[in-house]
Amino acid sequence: PELKDLNSSMTTPEMAREMEELRKDCASYTEKLERIKSATNHVTPEEKERVCSQQKLYCKEWRRRKRMATELLEAILEGYPKSKKQFFEEVGIETDEDHNVTLPAAV
């Protein structure tokens, strides 16, 4: 068993090469980390403003569409003999609340 372990293990020159490769990798990763840490601003203010305005627009649309759908469903349910939950199950409607989804807070 010991001979098998010794034969399958790395030789000294192989280990030296492996250690040198690992040192080079470590140095390159350290350099990369320093470059990332030294960068002060990864996103331009214009890009940030554009993304924030898009998010506001999409949230506004989400609220508007949800309100319209709710009003429409309430109108349908006025003449519907069963409960709201039964209607949703029959029609196959899934709500935000069913999936624990909430609108993001305004930015």
C-alpha positions, 0 to 999 in steps of 0.5 A: 500500500505504501508503494502504491501511494508513493508511486501515485504521488507527485515527484519533487520537480512536479511539485515545484512546477505546481507550486510555481504555477499556483504562485503565479495564479495567486499573484494574478488574482491579487493584482486583479483584486487590487484593480477591482478595489481601486476602481471608485465608480463602476457605474456612471451617474447617467447610467444609474439615473437611466436605470432608476428612471426605468425602474420607476416607470416599470413600477408605475406601469405595474401598479396601473395594470394591477389596479385595472385588472383588480377593477375589472375582476371586481366588476366580474365578481359582482354578478358571480355567484361563487367566491373570489378565490373560487373564481380565480381557481376556475379561471386560472388567475395567479395573483402577486400575493399567491407568489409573495411578490411585492412592488419594490419601494420607490427609489 
